[in-house]
Amino acid sequence: MSAATAKPRVVCISQARMTSTRLPGKVLMEAAGRPLLAHHLERLARCRTLDALVLATTVNGTDDPVAELARSLGVPVFRGDEQDVLGRFAGAAAMAGADVVVRVTADCPLIDPALVDRVVAAFLESAPPLDYLSLDVTRFPRGLDSEVFTRAALDEASASATDPAEREHVTAHIYRRPERFRIGAPLAPEDGSVLDQRWCVDEAADLELVRRLLGALLPENPGFGWQDCCNLLRQHPEWADLNGSVRQNTLH
């Protein structure tokens, strides 16, 4: 970052691949007439704190359609190793000239741009400065997840991490080392609530719930936010039961 530009360049990097273990090809499955990946990227494009949005996918031929869809939406693509997601993120951040990186995953078609902006703003405004900040995934519905960290921390993790889990989960090398990196307290809902729901797509039951939410919300309010999803689920409590038995894969 040059002295002339006080504001760091904030780049959001989303990861996507077709070879998901539980629901292969999920990011291109459709809801409300559009692939999940298109919903995800178009929602992120409404964020106000981002200078750029990049899709990080693999070099595998199976991910050519993922790259093509992103490019058709005007989103630059970085392609790297399928297993080394950390290296893929470091490469995407370098390609985009990032100073600050926002990490999201493409299986979150309901991601809320205002919530992403809240995490980025809190990160940028923190005094003293932070190396890493995330949304509190134990209190928000899963599927809104976002993490913000410095490019320097990402590059250090990419150069140092040897544990395969840390190469796969990108930020684990950072948040597991509070003695090395400045880790912020995760951001909780402003009303202090805890919402134990899943809006990410890992299995067919998740897809069914997301299809119902998008189908109901988009025609009325294309710019809907996460609270609109909450309100709709209060009206249809049986919808939340659709994927109530699905387990979350997590490293935290």
C-alpha positions in Angstrom: 0.0 0.0 0.0 1.6 3.3 -1.1 1.8 6.3 1.2 -0.5 8.2 -1.1 -3.3 5.7 -0.6 -4.4 5.6 3.0 -7.3 3.3 2.3 -6.3 -0.4 1.9 -7.5 -2.2 -1.1 -10.2 -4.7 0.1 -10.7 -7.8 -2.1 -13.3 -10.4 -1.4 -12.3 -13.9 -2.5 -14.9 -16.6 -2.8 -14.0 -20.3 -3.2 -16.0 -22.7 -5.3 -15.5 -26.1 -6.9 -17.7 -28.7 -8.5 -16.3 -31.7 -6.6 -18.0 -31.1 -3.3 -18.1 -34.4 -1.3 -21.7 -34.3 -0.1 -23.5 -32.6 -3.0 -21.3 -32.6 -6.1 -22.0 -29.7 -8.5 -24.0 -27.8 -5.9 -22.7 -24.4 -6.8 -24.3 -24.6 -10.3 -27.6 -26.1 -9.1 -30.5 -23.8 -9.6 -32.8 -21.9 -7.3 -35.3 -19.3 -8.4 -34.1 -19.8 -12.0 -30.4 -19.0 -11.4 -27.4 -21.1 -10.3 -26.6 -20.8 -6.6 -23.2 -19.3 -7.6 -24.9 -16.5 -9.5 -27.0 -15.6 -6.5 -23.9 -15.6 -4.3 -21.8 -13.4 -6.6 -24.5 -11.0 -7.4 -25.3 -10.4 -3.7 -21.6 -9.8 -2.9 -21.5 -7.3 -5.8 -23.8 -5.1 -3.7 -21.2 -4.8 -0.9 -20.1 -1.2 -0.4 -16.7 -1.9 1.3 -15.2 -4.0 -1.4 -12.8 -2.8 -4.1 -12.8 -6.1 -6.0 -14.5 -9.5 -6.0 -12.6 -12.6 -7.2 -13.6 -16.3 -7.6 -10.9 -18.8 -6.6 -11.5 -22.2 -8.2 -9.4 -25.1 -9.2 -7.4 -25.9 -12.3 -9.5 -29.1 -12.8 -11.4 -29.3 -16.1 -14.6 -30.0 -14.0 -14.4 -26.4 -12.8 -14.4 -24.8 -16.2 -18.2 -24.1 -15.9 -17.6 -22.4 -12.6 -15.0 -20.2 -14.1 -17.1 -19.5 -17.1 -20.1 -18.4 -15.0 -18.1 -16.1 -12.8 -16.5 -14.4 -15.9 -19.9 -14.0 -17.5 -20.9 -12.0 -14.4 -17.7 -9.9 -14.7 -16.0 -11.6 -11.8 -12.2 -12.3 -12.3 -11.2 -15.9 -11.7 -8.0 -17.3 -10.2 -7.4 -21.1 -10.6 -5.2 -23.1 -8.4 -4.7 -26.5 -6.6 -7.8 -28.2 -5.4 -6.4 -29.3 -2.0 -4.2 -26.3 -1.3 -7.0 -23.8 -0.8 -4.7 -21.6 1.2 -2.2 -21.3 -1.7 -5.2 -20.6 -4.0 -6.3 -17.7 -1.8 -2.7 -16.3 -1.6 -2.5 -16.5 -5.4 -5.9 -14.8 -5.9 -5.0 -12.1 -3.4 -1.7 -11.4 -5.3 -3.5 -11.3 -8.6 -6.0 -8.8 -7.3 -3.5 -6.6 -5.5 -5.3 -7.0 -2.2 -4.2 -5.3 1.0 -7.1 -6.8 3.0 -8.8 -10.0 2.1 -12.4 -11.0 2.8 -13.0 -14.8 2.6 -16.4 -16.3 1.8 -17.5 -19.6 0.3 -19.8 -20.1 -2.7 -22.1 -22.5 -0.9 -23.7 -19.4 0.7 -26.2 -18.1 -1.8 -28.0 -16.1 0.9 -24.9 -14.2 2.1 -25.8 -10.7 3.2 -23.8 -7.8 1.7 -24.7 -5.5 4.6 -23.3 -8.1 7.1 -20.1 -8.5 5.1 -19.8 -4.7 5.1 -20.2 -4.7 8.9 -17.3 -7.1 9.4 -15.1 -5.2 6.9 -15.9 -1.9 8.5 -15.2 -3.2 12.0 -11.9 -4.6 10.8 -10.8 -1.4 9.1 -11.9 0.8 12.0 -10.2 -1.3 14.8 -7.7 0.4 17.0 -5.2 -1.0 17.4 -5.3 -2.7 14.0 -6.3 -6.4 13.7 -4.9 -9.2 11.6 -8.1 -11.3 11.6 -11.8 -10.8 12.3 -14.8 -12.9 11.6 -18.6 -13.1 12.0 -19.6 -15.2 15.0 -20.7 -18.4 13.3 -22.0 -19.8 16.6 -24.6 -17.0 16.8 -25.6 -16.2 13.2 -27.2 -18.8 10.9 -24.5 -20.7 8.9 -24.4 -19.4 5.4 -23.6 -15.8 6.3 -20.0 -16.6 7.2 -17.3 -14.1 6.4 -13.7 -13.6 7.6 -11.5 -10.5 7.1 -7.7 -10.6 7.4 -4.6 -8.8 6.2 -2.9 -9.8 3.0 0.3 -10.0 5.1 -1.2 -12.5 7.5 -2.5 -14.6 4.5 0.9 -14.6 2.8 2.6 -15.6 6.1 0.1 -18.4 6.6 0.7 -19.6 3.0 4.4 -19.6 3.5 4.4 -21.3 6.9 1.4 -23.7 7.1 2.3 -27.4 6.7 -0.7 -29.1 8.3 -3.0 -30.3 5.5 -6.1 -29.0 7.5 -4.5 -25.5 7.5 -3.8 -25.7 3.8 -7.5 -26.7 3.2 -9.2 -24.3 5.6 -7.3 -21.1 4.7 -7.6 -19.1 7.9 -7.0 -21.8 10.5 -3.2 -21.1 10.6 -4.1 -17.5 11.5 -6.9 -17.9 14.1 -5.2 -20.8 15.8 -2.2 -18.5 16.7 -3.4 -15.6 18.8 0.1 -15.2 20.1 1.3 -14.4 16.6 -1.7 -12.6 15.0 -4.0 -10.0 16.4 -7.4 -11.7 16.5 -10.6 -9.7 17.0 -13.6 -10.9 19.0 -16.1 -12.4 16.5 -19.0 -10.1 15.6 -22.3 -11.2 17.1 -25.9 -10.1 16.1 -26.5 -6.6 17.4 -29.5 -7.8 19.4 -27.4 -10.5 21.1 -29.5 -13.4 19.7 -28.3 -16.9 18.9 -29.8 -18.3 15.7 -29.1 -22.0 15.2 -30.0 -22.4 11.5 -28.3 -23.5 8.3 -28.6 -21.5 5.2 -25.5 -22.8 3.5 -25.8 -25.7 1.0 -24.0 -28.9 1.8 -26.8 -31.4 1.2 -30.1 -31.8 -0.8 -32.1 -30.8 2.3 -30.2 -27.5 2.5 -30.8 -26.9 -1.2 -34.6 -27.3 -0.7 -34.7 -24.8 2.1 -32.6 -22.2 0.1 -34.9 -22.7 -2.9 -37.9 -21.9 -0.8 -36.3 -18.8 0.7 -35.1 -17.4 -2.6 -38.3 -18.3 -4.4 -40.4 -16.4 -1.8 -38.1 -13.4 -1.2 -36.6 -12.5 -4.6 -39.8 -11.5 -6.4 -40.9 -9.1 -3.6 -37.5 -7.8 -2.5 -34.4 -8.6 -4.6 -32.2 -6.9 -2.1 -33.4 -8.8 0.9 -31.2 -9.2 3.9 -30.7 -12.0 6.5 -33.4 -10.6 8.8 -35.9 -11.0 6.0 -35.0 -14.7 5.9 -35.5 -14.9 9.7 -39.0 -13.2 9.3 -40.0 -15.6 6.6 -38.9 -18.6 8.6 -41.0 -17.4 11.6 -44.0 -17.5 9.2 -43.0 -21.0 8.0 -41.3 -22.7 11.0 -41.7 -26.0 9.2 -39.2 -24.9 6.6 -36.4 -24.8 9.1 -37.1 -28.4 9.9 -36.2 -29.4 6.3 -32.5 -29.4 7.0 -32.6 -29.6 10.8 -30.7 -32.9 10.9 -27.8 -31.9 8.6 -24.5 -31.7 10.4 -22.1 -28.8 9.8 -18.6 -29.6 8.8 -16.3 -27.4 10.9 -12.8 -27.0 12.0 -13.5 -24.3 14.6 
